[in-house]
Amino acid sequence: MNSERDHQPDGPEGARGSAPDPPAPAVPPPEAADDTSQASPSPESAPPPEPASPSRRSPVTDVTGEENAAERPGPQGDISPEQVRERLRRRAVFLRELAEARELRRRVTPHRSRRARIHAALRRRTFRLH
């Protein structure tokens, strides 16, 4: 059975062209920069970091709090629930038809061994007329 993934480049040769950018290095908060300026004898003898107290909130929590959830910019606020349902319905229909087509192709195109595929390709190429 020939599938689309048979024609996709695999391995390190195919993955080189589409590799994502590496993540940016994390920038420590200003408090951590002050801690690193103090000389510590060794990492083993250093006390473990204390967990953050609940009264101390990170900037991420402040920015993404529930107060701003309704005013969130982007496509989420612009799409009505009816449009979301319609999109999901169309997507489900598409995926169902795609699965049907794959199943049909699998039934009508019998699996051939590698030797049989090479032999059939050779026969097709042998008496080809321009």
LUMKEBA-962807 format. One line per 3 residues: number of its first residue (from 1); their letters; for each residue y negated, z negated, x negated of N, C-alpha, C. Coordinates in nm, 3 decimals. Atoms other than C-alpha are relative to their C-alpha. Example, Ala and Ser with C-alpha at 12.3 -4.5 7.8 and 13.67 -1.06 7.14 Angstrom:
2
1> AS> 0.119/0.000/-0.089/0.450/-0.780/-1.230/-0.120/0.000/-0.090 | 0.119/0.006/0.082/0.106/-0.714/-1.367/-0.109/-0.073/0.077;
This chain:
130
1> MNS> 0.117/0.000/-0.084/0.000/0.000/0.000/-0.123/0.000/-0.089 | 0.126/-0.003/0.074/-0.335/0.098/-0.142/-0.104/-0.074/0.080 | 0.107/0.071/-0.067/-0.611/-0.140/-0.056/-0.126/0.016/-0.082;
4> ERD> 0.126/-0.016/0.070/-0.975/-0.151/-0.151/-0.002/-0.081/-0.128 | 0.004/0.081/0.121/-0.912/-0.427/-0.402/0.080/0.065/-0.112 | -0.070/-0.072/0.106/-0.673/-0.192/-0.589/-0.097/0.085/-0.080;
7> HQP> 0.095/-0.088/0.065/-0.974/0.022/-0.672/-0.117/-0.075/-0.061 | 0.108/0.079/0.056/-1.205/-0.263/-0.770/0.035/-0.038/-0.143 | -0.030/0.042/0.138/-1.240/-0.343/-1.140/0.031/-0.148/-0.004;
10> DGP> -0.041/0.138/0.013/-1.061/-0.663/-1.225/-0.010/-0.041/-0.146 | -0.002/0.051/0.135/-1.059/-0.882/-1.527/-0.139/-0.009/-0.059 | 0.130/0.020/0.064/-1.334/-0.939/-1.781/-0.082/0.128/-0.006;
13> EGA> 0.078/-0.124/0.008/-1.430/-0.569/-1.795/-0.081/0.021/0.127 | 0.069/-0.022/-0.125/-1.522/-0.550/-1.427/-0.098/-0.110/0.034 | 0.085/0.113/-0.036/-1.681/-0.892/-1.407/-0.128/-0.005/-0.082;
16> RGS> 0.117/0.010/0.087/-1.932/-0.837/-1.687/-0.127/0.051/0.066 | 0.119/-0.061/-0.057/-2.170/-0.616/-1.489/-0.063/-0.080/0.111 | 0.054/0.067/-0.117/-2.211/-0.846/-1.190/-0.001/-0.152/-0.015;
19> APD> 0.000/0.144/0.019/-2.217/-1.192/-1.346/-0.135/-0.058/0.039 | 0.128/0.060/-0.038/-2.480/-1.421/-1.196/-0.066/-0.067/-0.119 | 0.072/0.069/0.105/-2.747/-1.581/-1.408/0.049/-0.143/-0.010;
22> PPA> -0.043/0.139/0.012/-2.652/-1.919/-1.551/-0.104/-0.092/0.062 | 0.096/0.092/-0.062/-2.810/-2.220/-1.381/-0.100/-0.050/-0.103 | 0.105/0.049/0.088/-3.134/-2.348/-1.524/0.034/-0.142/-0.044;
25> PAV> -0.030/0.136/0.044/-3.108/-2.664/-1.735/-0.078/-0.101/0.082 | 0.063/0.104/-0.082/-3.186/-2.981/-1.546/-0.112/-0.066/-0.078 | 0.113/0.067/0.063/-3.523/-3.135/-1.621/0.006/-0.146/0.041;
28> PPP> -0.010/0.142/-0.037/-3.502/-3.516/-1.640/-0.131/-0.047/0.061 | 0.123/0.054/-0.059/-3.748/-3.714/-1.427/-0.082/-0.074/-0.106 | 0.084/0.066/0.101/-4.042/-3.880/-1.608/0.054/-0.135/-0.045;
31> EAA> -0.054/0.130/0.040/-3.870/-4.222/-1.603/0.110/0.018/-0.104 | -0.109/-0.024/0.094/-3.568/-4.075/-1.784/-0.055/0.039/-0.136 | 0.059/-0.039/0.127/-3.794/-3.926/-2.051/-0.045/-0.123/-0.076;
34> DDT> 0.042/0.123/0.066/-3.932/-4.275/-2.123/0.120/-0.074/-0.055 | -0.121/0.068/0.046/-3.578/-4.414/-2.153/0.054/0.065/-0.126 | -0.055/-0.069/0.116/-3.478/-4.149/-2.406/-0.086/-0.019/-0.122;
37> SQA> 0.086/0.021/0.116/-3.778/-4.224/-2.627/0.036/-0.129/-0.072 | -0.041/0.124/0.064/-3.640/-4.574/-2.694/0.130/0.026/-0.074 | -0.119/-0.023/0.082/-3.383/-4.576/-2.972/0.112/-0.090/0.049;
40> SPS> -0.116/0.079/-0.039/-3.040/-4.686/-2.855/0.101/0.006/-0.113 | -0.093/0.002/0.112/-2.771/-4.789/-3.106/0.109/0.105/0.012 | -0.104/-0.101/-0.019/-2.491/-4.573/-2.962/0.026/0.015/0.149;
43> PES> -0.028/-0.019/-0.143/-2.383/-4.422/-2.629/0.105/-0.096/0.053 | -0.106/0.088/-0.048/-2.077/-4.652/-2.614/-0.055/-0.138/0.034 | 0.051/0.134/-0.023/-2.280/-4.973/-2.638/-0.111/-0.004/0.104;
46> APP> 0.106/-0.004/-0.100/-2.544/-4.857/-2.390/0.056/-0.045/0.134 | -0.049/0.044/-0.132/-2.516/-5.024/-2.048/0.005/0.119/0.095 | -0.008/-0.111/-0.096/-2.410/-4.797/-1.761/-0.126/0.005/0.085;
49> PEP> 0.121/-0.010/-0.082/-2.699/-4.663/-1.552/0.022/-0.068/0.134 | -0.009/0.070/-0.128/-2.773/-4.867/-1.243/-0.014/0.100/0.113 | 0.016/-0.092/-0.114/-2.730/-4.695/-0.906/-0.140/-0.012/0.057;
52> ASP> 0.134/-0.001/-0.058/-3.052/-4.595/-0.736/-0.005/-0.092/0.121 | 0.013/0.091/-0.113/-3.176/-4.853/-0.491/-0.036/0.078/0.125 | 0.030/-0.073/-0.123/-3.204/-4.751/-0.124/-0.150/0.011/0.026;
55> SRR> 0.144/-0.007/-0.025/-3.578/-4.828/-0.125/-0.064/0.114/-0.080 | 0.053/-0.107/0.085/-3.631/-4.565/-0.395/0.058/0.132/0.048 | -0.049/-0.127/-0.055/-3.608/-4.221/-0.234/-0.033/0.112/-0.095;
58> SPV> 0.024/-0.114/0.088/-3.574/-3.902/-0.431/-0.093/0.099/0.068 | 0.090/-0.100/-0.059/-3.825/-3.619/-0.381/0.073/0.097/0.092 | -0.074/-0.095/-0.083/-3.551/-3.399/-0.236/0.016/-0.056/0.140;
61> TDV> -0.016/0.061/-0.131/-3.488/-3.644/0.048/-0.131/0.000/0.077 | 0.129/0.001/-0.066/-3.859/-3.671/0.120/-0.036/0.138/0.053 | 0.037/-0.136/-0.040/-3.903/-3.294/0.136/0.087/0.049/0.114;
64> TGE> -0.092/-0.054/-0.099/-3.595/-3.224/0.345/0.031/-0.100/0.110 | -0.022/0.099/-0.105/-3.634/-3.511/0.589/0.008/0.064/0.137 | -0.017/-0.053/-0.136/-3.569/-3.473/0.961/-0.132/0.036/0.066;
67> ENA> 0.128/-0.031/-0.062/-3.941/-3.459/1.039/-0.031/0.150/-0.011 | 0.034/-0.141/0.025/-3.969/-3.108/0.891/0.109/0.096/0.045 | -0.113/-0.086/-0.035/-3.641/-2.976/1.030/-0.039/0.107/0.102;
70> AER> 0.037/-0.097/-0.103/-3.802/-2.806/1.332/-0.099/0.104/-0.053 | 0.101/-0.090/0.053/-4.081/-2.648/1.125/0.050/0.079/-0.119 | -0.058/-0.065/0.117/-3.846/-2.496/0.870/-0.034/0.148/-0.002;
73> PGP> 0.033/-0.143/0.007/-3.972/-2.156/0.752/0.124/0.084/-0.023 | -0.111/-0.091/0.025/-3.749/-1.854/0.729/0.058/0.055/0.127 | -0.058/-0.067/-0.116/-3.525/-1.656/0.959/0.064/-0.094/0.100;
76> QGD> -0.068/0.090/-0.093/-3.359/-1.963/1.111/-0.088/-0.033/0.119 | 0.089/0.035/-0.109/-3.665/-2.049/1.318/-0.035/0.118/0.088 | 0.039/-0.119/-0.074/-3.723/-1.689/1.430/0.110/0.054/0.091;
79> ISP> -0.113/-0.055/-0.075/-3.375/-1.622/1.576/0.034/-0.094/0.115 | -0.034/0.081/-0.117/-3.299/-1.741/1.927/0.152/-0.021/0.004 | -0.145/0.024/-0.011/-2.957/-1.887/2.014/0.074/0.119/0.062;
82> EQV> -0.065/-0.118/-0.059/-2.884/-1.577/2.226/0.024/0.106/-0.106 | -0.017/-0.099/0.106/-2.940/-1.353/1.924/0.111/-0.042/-0.096 | -0.107/0.050/0.087/-2.712/-1.574/1.715/0.135/0.025/0.064;
85> RER> -0.128/-0.023/-0.070/-2.438/-1.556/1.979/0.036/0.148/0.000 | -0.025/-0.144/-0.002/-2.476/-1.177/2.006/0.046/0.049/-0.138 | -0.038/-0.040/0.135/-2.458/-1.137/1.628/0.143/-0.045/-0.032;
88> LRR> -0.135/0.051/0.024/-2.147/-1.355/1.608/0.104/0.078/0.081 | -0.092/-0.078/-0.083/-1.987/-1.162/1.895/0.025/0.137/-0.062 | -0.016/-0.131/0.063/-2.055/-0.827/1.726/0.080/-0.010/-0.129;
91> RAV> -0.074/0.019/0.125/-1.924/-0.963/1.397/0.148/-0.021/0.028 | -0.140/0.023/-0.036/-1.605/-1.085/1.565/0.068/0.129/0.041 | -0.057/-0.130/-0.042/-1.552/-0.743/1.726/0.025/0.087/-0.122;
94> FLR> -0.015/-0.081/0.120/-1.610/-0.571/1.392/0.120/-0.046/-0.082 | -0.111/0.051/0.080/-1.366/-0.798/1.208/0.134/0.025/0.067 | -0.123/-0.029/-0.073/-1.106/-0.752/1.481/0.040/0.146/-0.018;
97> ELA> -0.029/-0.143/0.017/-1.135/-0.372/1.460/0.040/0.032/-0.143 | -0.036/-0.021/0.140/-1.122/-0.386/1.081/0.144/-0.043/-0.026 | -0.138/0.046/0.017/-0.801/-0.589/1.092/0.098/0.096/0.067;
100> EAR> -0.085/-0.099/-0.069/-0.658/-0.342/1.345/0.019/0.124/-0.086 | -0.006/-0.121/0.082/-0.743/-0.048/1.120/0.087/-0.022/-0.123 | -0.083/0.029/0.118/-0.586/-0.216/0.818/0.147/-0.006/0.038;
103> ELR> -0.139/0.010/-0.045/-0.271/-0.294/1.014/0.056/0.138/0.030 | -0.045/-0.136/-0.031/-0.249/0.064/1.141/0.026/0.078/-0.127 | -0.018/-0.072/0.126/-0.298/0.204/0.792/0.125/-0.050/-0.072;
106> RRV> -0.118/0.055/0.066/-0.031/-0.032/0.660/0.128/0.053/0.065 | -0.120/-0.049/-0.068/0.213/0.089/0.926/0.024/0.148/-0.025 | -0.020/-0.145/0.012/0.151/0.464/0.890/0.012/0.045/-0.144;
109> TPH> -0.013/-0.036/0.141/0.127/0.466/0.510/0.104/-0.092/-0.061 | -0.104/0.087/0.053/0.456/0.336/0.379/-0.028/-0.038/-0.145 | 0.017/0.046/0.137/0.459/0.137/0.058/0.086/0.085/-0.091;
112> RSR> -0.075/-0.078/0.098/0.561/0.349/-0.237/0.004/-0.076/-0.132 | -0.008/0.060/0.133/0.680/0.233/-0.572/-0.098/0.074/-0.092 | 0.094/-0.063/0.095/0.460/0.311/-0.872/0.052/0.136/-0.042;
115> RAR> -0.061/-0.127/0.042/0.701/0.584/-0.980/-0.017/0.107/0.108 | 0.014/-0.096/-0.110/0.691/0.749/-0.635/-0.145/0.042/0.017 | 0.142/-0.037/-0.011/0.309/0.736/-0.625/-0.041/0.098/-0.109;
118> IHA> 0.033/-0.091/0.110/0.281/0.901/-0.966/0.062/0.137/0.024 | -0.069/-0.127/-0.027/0.535/1.166/-0.867/-0.072/0.078/0.111 | 0.070/-0.067/-0.110/0.352/1.243/-0.539/-0.135/0.053/-0.047;
121> ALR> 0.128/-0.047/0.053/0.018/1.268/-0.721/0.020/0.122/-0.089 | -0.030/-0.115/0.087/0.174/1.505/-0.975/0.030/0.124/0.084 | -0.029/-0.114/-0.089/0.310/1.725/-0.694/-0.127/0.054/0.063;
124> RRT> 0.125/-0.047/-0.062/-0.033/1.736/-0.527/-0.084/0.078/-0.100 | 0.084/-0.067/0.099/-0.201/1.840/-0.851/0.062/0.127/-0.055 | -0.069/-0.109/0.068/0.061/2.091/-0.966/-0.039/0.137/0.054;
127> FRL> 0.023/-0.133/-0.056/0.001/2.381/-0.727/-0.135/0.009/0.071 | 0.133/-0.001/-0.063/-0.363/2.318/-0.643/-0.070/0.132/-0.031 | 0.079/-0.122/0.017/-0.571/2.631/-0.588/-0.146/-0.036/0.015;
130> H> 0.144/0.027/-0.010/-0.943/2.636/-0.642/-0.047/0.052/0.127;
